[in-house]
Amino acid sequence: MFRFNDAGPQSRLLVDNALPVRRVPGSVRKRAAPTSGTHARTVASVAIKFALVGLMLIAGSATGLAQDDATPEPAGIDEVQPAPASIGADIPATYFGPPPSEVNKNLVGPVELLRAGEIDMEAGTVTLPLYEGRMADGTPVWYVLTDTTDQANAEALGLNHSAKLAYANVEGAVRTGTLEQDLTLTFDQGTVDFEPGFVLIPGEGEVAFPPLTAQPGSVGDEAYSPMVKIENAGGHIYNAPIVAFGNTAEEIAFCDGDPDHSLVHDRVVAICPEEQTVTIQMVVGFSFARPVFYMSFDASDPMVATLEMATFAPALSNIQVGFDDGAFSALERLFVTANGPTGSDNPQRQGLNSALLGEGAGPLNVFGGVPTLALDYSPLWDLNLGVWTEEAIDAGYRSRMIDEFQYLGMAQQGHITGMEGGPFGSTGFVINCPIVARLL
């Protein structure tokens, strides 16, 4: 469900910047913890109706890359706020009817896609069920479930259905899970170390990307992939990212927030094994001109993992990239801009340079198909990196891209290329970013 604070649907939405402060080994990056008193009230569909007409669905961010500041304070920024339908009309917003998505989720309006979670619209977080499994030697594994090839179970559990994940089962890209009698999973391989210190130092001057230093805060071994096939229970594949590994419930009990990120995933805001929940900071992007919420869990490259505050998952590199919607492709495309418009107050702001400079709510990436908007959704994204040419910038063409085909059109016309003027297309990197919700 969507959850607002006591200010109701006019509360400001806060989303942590995808590119946070540096963390060195042994330090703890503090976050604002969600408190039950502040965020307690759940607002029903009436609040969602107001959200559609543009009452303060706003993406915010943490403060910029203050390298030595361990406690970034979030700030709301009006970057993806849908305008009220009453703009230019002679009637107030209250005269407008409920969003069409309440009748048909494929129509315009906000839609909660990952229904297994509870979305806090003010904090920009989603709280999910926390599962405990184990390795064959008994080592504890703490994970979440976000997507599956099992359509019936996806509907029952409120997960995203992704038929394309079946094609991820190539050599080394999918781990095996065994369902035990107590209904827990035992994993055959794949471990994650959450102890490495997160380090992200942007490039010099206005050209902040690529960063000078990028070290992810969590690193999987060569066998780690978030994809798991449960062989003795239907053979379906689940997206089961690990959020903590090798620790007891008592050691990772940060029910009130302020978790130790040397023990848990960097996007964890709170984790409570006793209540079997974990709260994850979401990120905002676009899909076919609709603002969307998503989570970043894993990436096949260490620099990309750092930029996404994700786990470096080497086994994801076994999945074939570049095939997009071709037969047997496990991926969808994600469009990331290196050198989009900059400026905290620029309504066209976008891209890695801007995000690394500490502006706004991250790079505002553009996604391909997501549930309800397309039939080819996958939480595994083939990273396509775009660079605006100097000619396009000089001509005034550079602007915020919010739609896949808008992006492809600019690439087709030569205004966007790959790095150093090379061909536009796949970088070869895979990111695990499950979609949580549509905001419009």
ChimeraX attribute file (.defattr): number of C-alpha atoms within 10 A of each C-alpha:
attribute: neighborCount
match mode: 1-to-1
recipient: residues
	/A:1	19
	/A:2	21
	/A:3	24
	/A:4	26
	/A:5	21
	/A:6	16
	/A:7	12
	/A:8	17
	/A:9	23
	/A:10	18
	/A:11	18
	/A:12	25
	/A:13	24
	/A:14	27
	/A:15	28
	/A:16	28
	/A:17	32
	/A:18	28
	/A:19	27
	/A:20	32
	/A:21	25
	/A:22	21
	/A:23	23
	/A:24	18
	/A:25	13
	/A:26	12
	/A:27	14
	/A:28	17
	/A:29	21
	/A:30	17
	/A:31	19
	/A:32	15
	/A:33	16
	/A:34	20
	/A:35	11
	/A:36	10
	/A:37	9
	/A:38	12
	/A:39	17
	/A:40	14
	/A:41	14
	/A:42	17
	/A:43	16
	/A:44	12
	/A:45	14
	/A:46	11
	/A:47	18
	/A:48	23
	/A:49	22
	/A:50	22
	/A:51	26
	/A:52	25
	/A:53	24
	/A:54	23
	/A:55	22
	/A:56	23
	/A:57	28
	/A:58	26
	/A:59	30
	/A:60	28
	/A:61	28
	/A:62	25
	/A:63	21
	/A:64	23
	/A:65	21
	/A:66	15
	/A:67	14
	/A:68	10
	/A:69	16
	/A:70	16
	/A:71	16
	/A:72	20
	/A:73	14
	/A:74	19
	/A:75	18
	/A:76	20
	/A:77	20
	/A:78	17
	/A:79	22
	/A:80	23
	/A:81	21
	/A:82	19
	/A:83	14
	/A:84	17
	/A:85	17
	/A:86	15
	/A:87	12
	/A:88	7
	/A:89	8
	/A:90	7
	/A:91	11
	/A:92	11
	/A:93	16
	/A:94	12
	/A:95	9
	/A:96	14
	/A:97	11
	/A:98	19
	/A:99	23
	/A:100	15
	/A:101	16
	/A:102	16
	/A:103	10
	/A:104	12
	/A:105	18
	/A:106	15
	/A:107	15
	/A:108	17
	/A:109	22
	/A:110	24
	/A:111	25
	/A:112	20
	/A:113	23
	/A:114	28
	/A:115	21
	/A:116	22
	/A:117	24
	/A:118	19
	/A:119	26
	/A:120	24
	/A:121	25
	/A:122	29
	/A:123	24
	/A:124	23
	/A:125	30
	/A:126	27
	/A:127	19
	/A:128	22
	/A:129	19
	/A:130	20
	/A:131	19
	/A:132	19
	/A:133	22
	/A:134	18
	/A:135	18
	/A:136	13
	/A:137	9
	/A:138	11
	/A:139	15
	/A:140	18
	/A:141	22
	/A:142	24
	/A:143	21
	/A:144	19
	/A:145	24
	/A:146	27
	/A:147	27
	/A:148	27
	/A:149	21
	/A:150	21
	/A:151	16
	/A:152	12
	/A:153	15
	/A:154	21
	/A:155	14
	/A:156	11
	/A:157	16
	/A:158	18
	/A:159	26
	/A:160	30
	/A:161	24
	/A:162	25
	/A:163	19
	/A:164	22
	/A:165	26
	/A:166	21
	/A:167	17
	/A:168	22
	/A:169	17
	/A:170	12
	/A:171	10
	/A:172	17
	/A:173	22
	/A:174	28
	/A:175	22
	/A:176	18
	/A:177	25
	/A:178	19
	/A:179	15
	/A:180	12
	/A:181	7
	/A:182	6
	/A:183	9
	/A:184	14
	/A:185	21
	/A:186	22
	/A:187	23
	/A:188	16
	/A:189	16
	/A:190	19
	/A:191	22
	/A:192	24
	/A:193	19
	/A:194	24
	/A:195	19
	/A:196	18
	/A:197	19
	/A:198	24
	/A:199	20
	/A:200	26
	/A:201	21
	/A:202	24
	/A:203	16
	/A:204	12
	/A:205	9
	/A:206	13
	/A:207	16
	/A:208	20
	/A:209	20
	/A:210	16
	/A:211	17
	/A:212	11
	/A:213	12
	/A:214	19
	/A:215	23
	/A:216	27
	/A:217	30
	/A:218	29
	/A:219	23
	/A:220	21
	/A:221	15
	/A:222	16
	/A:223	19
	/A:224	26
	/A:225	32
	/A:226	26
	/A:227	26
	/A:228	26
	/A:229	23
	/A:230	18
	/A:231	13
	/A:232	12
	/A:233	11
	/A:234	9
	/A:235	15
	/A:236	18
	/A:237	26
	/A:238	28
	/A:239	26
	/A:240	20
	/A:241	23
	/A:242	27
	/A:243	25
	/A:244	26
	/A:245	23
	/A:246	19
	/A:247	14
	/A:248	15
	/A:249	17
	/A:250	10
	/A:251	11
	/A:252	21
	/A:253	18
	/A:254	20
	/A:255	21
	/A:256	15
	/A:257	20
	/A:258	18
	/A:259	24
	/A:260	23
	/A:261	27
	/A:262	23
	/A:263	21
	/A:264	26
	/A:265	27
	/A:266	27
	/A:267	24
	/A:268	24
	/A:269	27
	/A:270	26
	/A:271	28
	/A:272	19
	/A:273	20
	/A:274	11
	/A:275	11
	/A:276	15
	/A:277	18
	/A:278	26
	/A:279	25
	/A:280	24
	/A:281	24
	/A:282	27
	/A:283	30
	/A:284	32
	/A:285	22
	/A:286	25
	/A:287	21
	/A:288	19
	/A:289	16
	/A:290	20
	/A:291	24
	/A:292	28
	/A:293	26
	/A:294	22
	/A:295	23
	/A:296	25
	/A:297	25
	/A:298	32
	/A:299	33
	/A:300	24
	/A:301	19
	/A:302	22
	/A:303	19
	/A:304	21
	/A:305	27
	/A:306	26
	/A:307	24
	/A:308	28
	/A:309	27
	/A:310	28
	/A:311	35
	/A:312	31
	/A:313	31
	/A:314	22
	/A:315	24
	/A:316	27
	/A:317	18
	/A:318	17
	/A:319	23
	/A:320	20
	/A:321	21
	/A:322	17
	/A:323	15
	/A:324	18
	/A:325	16
	/A:326	9
	/A:327	9
	/A:328	14
	/A:329	20
	/A:330	28
	/A:331	30
	/A:332	24
	/A:333	27
	/A:334	23
	/A:335	26
	/A:336	22
	/A:337	25
	/A:338	23
	/A:339	24
	/A:340	23
	/A:341	21
	/A:342	21
	/A:343	15
	/A:344	18
	/A:345	12
	/A:346	13
	/A:347	14
	/A:348	15
	/A:349	25
	/A:350	30
	/A:351	26
	/A:352	30
	/A:353	27
	/A:354	28
	/A:355	31
	/A:356	29
	/A:357	24
	/A:358	26
	/A:359	28
	/A:360	32
	/A:361	34
	/A:362	32
	/A:363	29
	/A:364	30
	/A:365	23
	/A:366	27
	/A:367	28
	/A:368	23
	/A:369	20
	/A:370	25
	/A:371	21
	/A:372	14
	/A:373	17
	/A:374	12
	/A:375	13
	/A:376	18
	/A:377	27
	/A:378	29
	/A:379	29
	/A:380	26
	/A:381	24
	/A:382	29
	/A:383	24
	/A:384	20
	/A:385	23
	/A:386	29
	/A:387	22
	/A:388	24
	/A:389	20
	/A:390	12
	/A:391	13
	/A:392	16
	/A:393	16
	/A:394	9
	/A:395	10
	/A:396	9
	/A:397	14
	/A:398	21
	/A:399	16
	/A:400	19
	/A:401	25
	/A:402	21
	/A:403	19
	/A:404	19
	/A:405	14
	/A:406	13
	/A:407	19
	/A:408	18
	/A:409	13
	/A:410	18
	/A:411	19
	/A:412	13
	/A:413	10
	/A:414	16
	/A:415	21
	/A:416	28
	/A:417	20
	/A:418	20
	/A:419	16
	/A:420	8
	/A:421	13
	/A:422	11
	/A:423	13
	/A:424	18
	/A:425	20
	/A:426	20
	/A:427	15
	/A:428	15
	/A:429	21
	/A:430	32
	/A:431	28
	/A:432	29
	/A:433	24
	/A:434	25
	/A:435	28
	/A:436	29
	/A:437	23
	/A:438	26
	/A:439	24
	/A:440	22
